Amino acid sequence: MNTECSFSLTRRHRASRGLRAAGLVCAVAAMGGLVTGCGSEDDGASRKTSGSTPTTSAATVAAAPSKTADGDSASPSPGDRFTDDQAERKALVPQVKVPYDRALTAATDAVPGSKPVSIELQGAANGTPWWDTDVAKADGSTFTVHVDAVSGKADKPRAETDEDADDKRQLAGLLDKAEVTPEQAAAVATGRTKGTVSSVELEDTDQGVTIWSVDVVSPKDWTKTSYDIDAANKKVLQEEVDRD
């Protein structure tokens, strides 16, 4: 499995405290004619918290079809239709044959007695997409398992070596507080946005609320919607649409 030139479909809107922060990985090769760079996907995102209205991003305006002289809508050119990030999602997501929940099962099976912590879809310029998965035991010991997103085969688990006692204690506490499973949180997200789950991660907010952060990619326009879902009651705390 090629992990040297890869890219991730997710955008982390906060740094995980004591956990491995997943972010955009710099790609050094082209995929389907696209060259991916390093950076954040935050630009152009529309955020909506409970009781608020999302703003319209510049990318949304740019992607809107223009009017011709007779008033009809002109079809956008291929360059206007998708941003680089949307094109990456369009190229990668349809390759996935093993959904996130099956990959989570494969990862936890590979580490007996473990629970899911995070899962993220990644892809290589010339390789098979895979799920980058973290699972943890009751004491907070974390293991990374790569699961082939086509075959479902799990690689040998790798124990995290940079965890200290505080990291393990914090993660064990999050797992204890999470009454909602990642599958239940993802079901809430896909109930609001139809599409493919590309990332799920257990974390806590600045207010100390334990949440599942879920990313859903829509096959309609390849935009990504991120949800913060309370891990105690499945309440949606935040919704953010990334149209870049």
Residue pairs with C-beta under 8 A, 6 or more apart in sequence:
1 124
1 127
1 128
1 130
1 146
1 148
1 155
2 124
2 125
2 126
2 127
3 124
3 146
4 28
4 124
5 27
5 28
5 29
5 124
5 125
5 126
6 25
6 27
6 122
6 123
6 124
6 125
6 127
7 24
7 25
7 26
7 27
7 31
7 36
7 88
7 122
7 123
8 22
8 23
8 24
8 25
8 120
8 121
8 122
8 132
9 88
9 89
9 92
9 93
9 120
9 121
9 122
9 123
9 198
9 199
9 215
9 217
9 224
10 22
10 23
10 24
10 120
10 121
10 198
10 199
10 215
10 224
11 23
11 24
11 40
11 41
11 42
11 45
11 215
11 224
11 226
11 242
12 21
12 22
12 23
12 201
12 213
13 42
13 213
13 226
13 240
14 203
14 205
14 206
15 21
16 22
16 201
16 203
17 170
17 203
17 204
18 166
18 167
18 170
18 171
19 117
19 118
19 134
19 142
19 167
19 170
19 171
19 201
19 202
19 203
20 118
20 134
20 142
20 144
20 160
22 118
22 120
22 132
22 199
22 201
23 40
24 38
24 39
24 40
24 41
25 38
25 122
26 36
26 37
26 38
27 35
27 36
27 37
27 125
28 125
29 35
29 125
29 126
30 125
31 88
31 91
31 92
31 123
31 124
31 125
31 126
32 87
32 91
34 84
34 87
34 88
34 91
36 84
36 88
37 84
41 85
41 224
41 242
41 244
42 242
43 244
44 57
44 58
44 59
44 60
44 83
44 242
44 243
44 244
45 57
45 240
45 241
45 242
45 243
45 244
46 54
46 55
46 56
46 57
46 60
46 240
46 241
46 242
46 243
47 54
47 55
47 238
47 239
47 240
47 241
48 54
48 238
48 239
48 240
48 241
49 237
49 238
49 239
50 235
50 236
50 237
50 238
54 239
54 240
54 241
57 241
57 243
57 244
59 83
59 243
59 244
60 243
62 80
63 76
63 80
63 81
63 243
65 73
65 74
65 75
65 76
66 73
66 74
66 76
67 73
67 74
68 74
82 90
82 222
83 243
83 244
84 244
85 224
85 242
85 244
86 221
86 222
86 223
86 243
86 244
87 222
88 123
89 198
89 217
89 222
89 224
90 222
91 123
92 121
92 123
92 129
93 121
93 196
93 198
93 217
93 219
93 222
94 219
95 123
95 128
95 129
95 149
95 150
96 121
96 129
96 149
96 150
96 196
97 149
97 150
97 151
97 152
98 106
98 131
98 147
98 148
98 149
98 150
98 151
98 152
99 196
99 197
100 119
100 121
100 131
100 186
100 197
100 198
100 199
100 200
101 182
101 183
101 186
101 197
102 152
103 119
103 131
103 133
103 147
103 149
103 152
104 116
104 119
104 133
104 182
104 183
104 200
106 145
106 147
106 152
106 153
106 154
107 114
107 116
107 119
107 131
107 133
107 135
107 145
107 147
107 154
107 157
108 114
108 115
108 116
108 135
109 154
110 135
110 143
110 145
110 154
110 156
110 157
111 135
111 137
111 143
111 145
111 157
113 137
113 138
114 135
114 136
114 137
114 143
115 135
115 136
115 137
115 138
115 175
116 133
116 134
116 135
116 182
116 200
116 202
117 134
117 135
117 136
117 142
117 171
117 175
117 201
117 202
118 133
118 134
118 199
118 200
118 201
118 202
119 131
119 132
119 133
119 134
119 182
119 199
119 200
119 201
120 131
120 132
120 133
120 198
120 199
120 201
121 129
121 130
121 131
121 132
121 149
121 198
121 199
122 129
122 130
122 131
122 132
123 129
123 130
128 148
128 149
128 150
128 151
129 149
129 150
130 146
130 147
130 148
130 149
131 146
131 147
131 149
132 144
132 146
133 144
133 145
133 146
133 147
134 142
134 143
134 144
134 145
134 160
135 142
135 143
135 145
135 157
136 142
136 143
136 171
136 172
136 175
137 143
138 172
138 175
139 168
139 172
140 163
140 167
140 168
140 169
140 170
140 171
140 172
140 175
141 159
141 160
141 163
141 168
142 159
142 160
142 163
142 168
142 171
143 157
143 158
143 159
143 160
144 157
144 158
144 160
145 154
145 155
145 157
145 158
146 154
146 155
147 153
147 154
147 155
148 154
174 202
174 203
174 204
174 210
174 231
175 202
177 210
177 231
177 232
178 202
178 210
178 212
178 231
178 232
179 231
179 232
179 233
180 212
180 229
180 230
180 231
180 232
180 233
180 234
182 200
182 202
182 212
184 234
185 200
185 212
185 214
185 227
185 229
185 231
185 234
186 197
186 200
186 212
186 214
186 216
188 214
188 227
188 229
188 234
188 236
189 197
189 214
189 216
189 225
189 227
189 229
190 197
190 216
192 225
192 227
192 236
192 239
193 216
193 218
193 225
193 227
194 216
194 218
194 220
195 216
195 217
195 218
195 219
195 220
195 225
196 216
196 217
196 219
197 214
197 215
197 216
198 215
198 216
198 217
198 224
199 213
199 214
199 215
200 212
200 213
200 214
200 215
201 212
201 213
202 210
202 211
202 212
202 213
202 231
203 210
203 211
203 213
204 210
204 211
205 211
205 228
205 237
209 230
209 232
209 237
210 230
210 231
210 232
211 228
211 229
211 230
211 231
211 237
212 228
212 229
212 231
213 226
213 227
213 228
213 229
214 226
214 227
214 229
215 224
215 225
215 226
215 227
216 224
216 225
216 226
216 227
217 223
217 224
218 224
218 225
223 241
223 242
223 243
224 241
224 242
225 239
225 240
225 241
225 242
226 238
226 239
226 240
226 241
226 242
227 236
227 238
227 239
227 240
228 236
228 237
228 238
228 239
229 235
229 236
229 237
230 236
230 237
